[in-house]
Every structure is written in structure tokens, then in C-alpha cells.
């Protein structure tokens, strides 16, 4: 049964049923008796208002888009859940899309999301800027907030981590523990976040008098195969690093698999420090030392920035970007030398 059929069943106007179910009965001075009749019948026959139709009449759909690089990564699934819960409180639904860490897929999905009548969009980019991506965002009037990996040259409110400081934090911890040759397993060489984390590591090394050769960098992507290849390069070298920083949560799995295959033990053969706190980090043997991002706080801030624009379209471009700091979760995968 739909709203029209319910109105006919009750012998009232369709507009009366619509106003009661949308919470506007008092505004239109509908009697308490009628409100009660409509609500009871709607519950009995499971009739709900059409949010799409109502949204189009208001010029709002009541839905935002969320595009993330990899929903199987606990970092992004935690982020998506926090955003969905935040908007659920305000009656706004979230349409989630996964770009699978692929720039072509990202542009395709972004173009589709921007062509729909969504109220806004939160974009957690793959991390590479292309002319197509820039044009799609700049040509759209839809409010957009960037989250996590930033896109230089794109003018939009953003929420991110201070990646240089986070990389410096990781390097300082390893050097303080007595390590002298560090390895970085990055994700994508073109990703701004990875590049800035490596720059933070390099800054600390320079400050402490180390040479450029004291840092070995490997890794060409975020997939399992790419992580394995990067870890193999680091761990199979004759001058293997005595400590490895995995710049992504996914990369650490490659390090673990390769070290097991080569018969290497953590932390006796090499120490391991990984970016992003995972649900299993403290359960590993040994428990994993991590650089933790405040994922939920970052996600909620992104939602808040977008929500401001949804309430006041004139505020587009006025929101300030937010930068968060990482923290060190010290456990047993880093040995003191």
C-alpha cells in the first residue's frame, strides 16, 4: 500500500497523510485524532513516505556520496562507518563507492556520483591528481570534502593527517631504539601521503647526521602482490634494513608474509613499525608497534564540514581544512639495540 491508497482507505486527502508522515501535522493544524489514525494505519500497512520524492521537492535528496579507495582496508571501513553513523543521526543516507585503489575507477565513480542529485560528497582519494579528476571536481557545484589523502591543486575543504610529522615520529622512535639502517615500504609512489611520510623520515635522519643511503625505499602499490614485491626487495637484500616502516596498513601484511617465507623473526632479525592501528595489531606475536591515526575523529570532522555546507550553501569555500596528528602505540615489534 502506498500513501495514495492509505489516504483513500482512511477517507482523507493525500496531502494530509503526507504531512502527518513527514512530521508536519502541527504546522498544518491537523487534529490529534487524524494524526493518530494516520500513524496507526501507516504502521499497520507499513507505509512510509518517499524520501526521494520529498527530497526533490525540497531541492534536497537526503543523501550524500562517499568514495573510498578500499573498503576491505579496516582504516577505510572504520572511516566509512563513522561517517554513516554521523549522517544517520541527521536523517541523511550515505551512498558508498569503492575505487579499489585504481585512478581510472575513481574518476568513473566520481563522475557518476557528481552527475546524481546528491546533496554532497566526501572523497577519500586514491592519492594521485589527474587533469580529469581536477576538471570533474572544479566543474561540479556539489559540495565536496576531501578526506585522508589530499589532492594538491584542488580547492576544497579537507581533513588529513600531518603526514610529515607522523613519518618523523616513526623514524625518531626507531633511531631512539638504536636502529641505524631503516627501510620504508610505501604504497603508491605517487600518493601524497606516502611521499610526505617519507619526507618526515628523511628529515629526522638528516637532523641526526645520517646519510641518504641509511634509508632504503621500496614498494610500487597497495595490492597484495605489490606489497609482497616491495617487502621481498627490502628483506632479501644482503644489507637488509634493521628496521622497517610500513607506510600503510596493507603493506605490513606483505612484510609478515615475506619474513615468514624467509625464516626471519620479528624483532630479533629486524624491527617492524606500521602505519595505522589495526584490530589485530595488539594480537600479533609479537604485538605490533604502530603509528595510529585518529580515524573516527577525522571522519566525524569531514562529516561536520560537509554538514555545514548542507545547512548553509553560502558557506561553500569558507570552511577551514583540518589537520590531525598521529600517535605512537609502542609494543614489542621494535627491539632496543
C-alpha positions in Angstrom: 0.0 0.0 0.0 1.3 3.5 -0.9 0.4 6.9 0.5 -2.4 7.5 -2.0 -4.0 4.1 -1.2 -3.7 4.8 2.5 -5.4 8.2 2.1 -8.3 6.5 0.2 -8.6 3.8 2.8 -8.9 6.5 5.6 -11.1 8.8 3.6 -8.6 11.8 3.9 -6.6 13.8 1.5 -3.3 12.5 0.2 -1.6 15.7 1.4 -2.9 15.0 5.0 -1.3 11.6 5.1 1.9 13.0 3.6 2.1 15.9 6.1 1.5 13.5 9.1 4.1 11.0 8.0 6.7 13.8 7.3 6.2 15.3 10.8 4.4 18.4 9.7 1.0 17.7 11.2 1.3 20.6 13.7 2.4 23.1 11.1 -0.8 22.4 9.1 -3.0 22.1 12.2 -4.1 18.6 11.6 -6.1 17.3 14.5 -4.6 14.8 17.0 -7.3 12.3 16.2 -6.4 12.4 12.5 -2.7 12.2 13.2 -3.3 9.1 15.4 -5.5 7.4 12.7 -2.9 8.0 10.0 0.0 6.8 12.2 -1.7 3.7 13.3 -2.8 2.8 9.8 0.6 3.6 8.4 2.2 1.2 10.9 -0.4 -1.5 10.2 0.1 -1.3 6.5 3.8 -0.5 6.6 3.5 2.7 4.7 6.4 5.2 4.8 7.0 8.5 2.9 9.0 8.5 -0.2 12.3 10.2 0.7 13.3 10.7 -2.9 10.1 12.5 -3.9 10.2 14.6 -0.8 13.9 15.4 -1.3 13.4 16.5 -4.9 10.5 18.8 -3.8 12.8 20.4 -1.2 15.7 20.5 -3.6 17.5 18.1 -1.3 17.8 14.3 -1.8 18.7 13.5 1.8 21.7 11.5 0.6 25.5 12.2 0.3 28.2 10.2 -1.6 31.2 8.6 0.0 34.1 7.4 -2.3 36.9 5.5 -0.6 40.0 3.7 -2.1 39.5 0.2 -0.5 36.6 -0.7 1.8 38.3 -4.0 2.7 41.0 -2.0 4.4 40.0 -1.6 8.1 41.2 2.0 8.0 38.6 2.9 5.4 35.8 0.7 6.7 36.2 2.3 10.1 36.1 5.7 8.4 33.0 4.9 6.4 31.1 3.6 9.4 31.9 6.8 11.4 30.6 9.0 8.6 27.5 6.9 8.0 26.6 7.0 11.7 27.1 10.7 11.9 24.8 11.4 8.9 22.3 8.8 10.0 21.7 11.0 13.1 20.5 13.8 10.8 18.4 11.6 8.6 20.8 11.7 5.7 21.8 8.4 3.9 25.2 7.6 2.6 25.9 6.1 -0.8 29.2 4.3 -0.6 31.5 3.6 -3.6 34.9 1.8 -3.6 37.5 2.8 -6.2 39.7 -0.3 -5.5 42.9 1.9 -5.3 42.5 2.5 -9.1 42.6 6.0 -10.5 40.5 5.2 -13.6 37.8 3.5 -11.5 38.0 6.5 -9.1 37.3 9.0 -11.9 34.5 6.9 -13.3 32.7 6.6 -10.0 33.3 10.2 -9.1 31.8 11.3 -12.4 28.7 9.2 -11.8 28.3 10.5 -8.2 28.7 14.1 -9.3 26.0 13.6 -12.0 23.4 12.5 -9.5 21.3 14.8 -7.4 23.2 14.1 -4.2 23.5 16.8 -1.5 27.2 16.5 -1.1 30.2 14.2 -1.4 33.1 13.1 0.8 36.1 11.9 -1.3 38.9 9.8 0.2 41.1 9.9 -2.9 43.5 7.2 -4.2 46.0 10.0 -3.9 47.0 10.8 -7.5 46.0 14.0 -9.2 44.9 13.9 -12.8 43.5 16.5 -15.2 40.3 14.5 -15.4 39.9 14.5 -11.6 40.6 18.2 -11.3 38.1 19.1 -14.0 35.4 16.8 -12.6 35.7 18.4 -9.2 36.1 22.0 -10.4 33.2 21.8 -12.8 30.8 20.5 -10.2 28.7 22.7 -8.0 28.3 19.9 -5.5 29.8 20.5 -2.0 32.9 18.3 -1.7 35.2 17.5 1.3 38.5 15.7 0.8 39.5 13.1 3.5 42.8 11.4 4.3 45.0 11.5 1.1 44.9 15.1 -0.2 44.9 16.3 -3.8 47.2 19.2 -4.4 45.8 22.0 -6.6 42.2 21.1 -5.8 40.3 23.8 -3.9 38.1 22.0 -1.4 37.8 21.7 2.4 39.9 18.8 3.6 40.7 16.6 6.6 44.0 15.0 6.7 46.9 13.7 8.9 50.1 15.7 9.4 52.0 13.0 7.5 55.4 14.6 7.7 55.2 14.7 11.5 53.9 11.2 11.6 56.8 10.0 9.5 59.2 11.8 11.8 57.6 10.2 14.8 58.1 6.8 13.3 61.8 7.4 12.4 62.6 9.0 15.8 61.2 6.0 17.6 63.4 3.6 15.7 66.5 5.7 16.0 65.9 6.1 19.7 65.8 2.3 19.9 69.2 2.1 18.4 68.4 1.3 14.8 70.7 2.7 12.2 69.5 1.4 8.8 65.8 2.0 8.1 63.6 0.7 5.3 60.3 2.2 4.1 57.7 0.0 2.4 55.5 2.6 0.7 52.2 2.1 -1.1 52.0 4.2 -4.2 55.0 6.4 -5.1 52.6 9.0 -6.5 50.5 9.2 -3.3 50.9 12.5 -1.5 50.5 10.9 2.0 53.3 8.3 1.3 55.6 10.9 -0.1 55.1 13.2 2.9 55.7 10.4 5.4 59.0 9.5 3.7 60.0 13.2 3.8 59.3 13.2 7.5 61.6 10.1 7.9 64.3 11.7 5.8 64.2 15.0 7.8 64.8 13.1 11.1 67.7 11.2 9.5 69.3 14.3 8.3 68.9 16.1 11.6 70.7 13.2 13.3 73.6 13.1 10.9 72.6 10.0 8.8 73.3 9.6 5.1 70.7 9.1 2.4 72.0 5.5 2.0 70.8 4.8 5.5 67.2 4.8 4.2 66.0 2.1 1.7 62.7 2.7 0.0 60.6 0.0 -1.8 57.0 -0.5 -2.9 55.0 0.4 -6.0 51.4 0.0 -4.9 48.8 -1.1 -2.3 47.8 -4.5 -3.7 48.9 -7.8 -2.1 51.2 -8.6 -5.0 52.8 -5.2 -4.9 53.3 -5.3 -1.1 54.9 -8.7 -1.4 57.3 -7.5 -4.1 58.3 -4.4 -2.0 58.8 -6.5 1.1 60.8 -9.0 -0.8 63.1 -6.3 -2.0 63.7 -5.0 1.5 64.1 -8.3 3.3 66.1 -10.2 0.7 68.9 -7.6 0.4 72.3 -8.5 1.6 72.3 -5.3 3.6 68.8 -5.8 4.9 67.4 -2.8 7.0 67.5 -3.5 10.7 64.1 -1.8 11.0 61.2 -1.4 8.5 58.4 1.1 8.5 55.3 0.0 6.6 53.6 3.2 5.4 50.2 1.6 5.0 48.2 -1.0 7.0 48.0 -3.2 4.0 51.8 -3.2 3.4 52.5 -4.8 6.8 50.8 -8.0 5.7 53.3 -8.2 2.8 56.2 -7.8 5.3 54.8 -10.5 7.6 54.3 -13.0 4.7 57.8 -12.5 3.2 59.5 -12.6 6.6 57.8 -15.9 7.3 58.8 -17.3 4.0 62.5 -16.3 4.5 62.5 -17.6 8.1 63.1 -14.2 9.6 61.8 -13.3 13.1 60.5 -10.0 14.4 62.1 -8.3 16.2 65.3 -10.4 16.5 66.1 -10.2 12.8 64.5 -6.8 12.1 62.1 -4.5 13.9 58.8 -3.6 12.3 56.7 -0.4 12.8 53.5 0.0 10.8 51.2 2.9 9.9 47.6 2.6 11.0 46.4 0.8 14.1 44.5 -2.4 13.0 42.1 -4.5 15.0 44.7 -7.2 15.1 47.8 -5.1 15.9 47.9 -5.9 19.6 47.1 -9.6 19.0 50.1 -10.3 16.8 53.1 -12.2 18.1 54.9 -10.0 18.9 52.3 -7.2 19.3 52.8 -4.6 16.6 54.1 -1.1 17.2 52.0 1.3 15.1 51.5 4.9 14.2 47.8 5.4 14.9 45.6 7.9 13.1 42.5 9.3 14.9 40.3 7.8 12.2 36.9 8.3 13.8 37.7 11.9 14.8 38.9 12.7 11.2 35.8 11.1 9.7 33.5 13.0 12.0 35.3 16.2 11.2 34.8 15.6 7.5 31.1 14.9 8.1 30.8 18.1 10.1 32.5 20.2 7.4 30.1 18.8 4.8 27.1 19.2 7.1 27.8 22.9 7.5 27.5 23.4 3.7 24.4 21.3 3.6 22.7 23.6 6.1 24.1 26.8 4.6 25.1 26.6 0.9 26.5 30.1 1.2 29.3 28.7 3.3 30.9 26.8 0.4 34.6 27.5 0.4 34.6 29.2 3.8 35.3 26.1 5.9 38.9 25.7 7.1 40.7 22.5 6.4 41.6 20.4 9.5 44.9 18.6 10.1 45.2 15.9 12.8 48.3 14.4 14.5 49.2 10.7 14.8 50.2 9.0 17.9 52.7 6.1 18.7 51.3 2.8 20.0 54.5 1.3 21.4 54.5 -2.5 21.6 57.0 -5.3 21.2 57.8 -5.5 17.4 60.5 -2.9 17.8 63.6 -4.1 19.6 66.1 -2.0 21.5 69.6 -2.4 20.2 
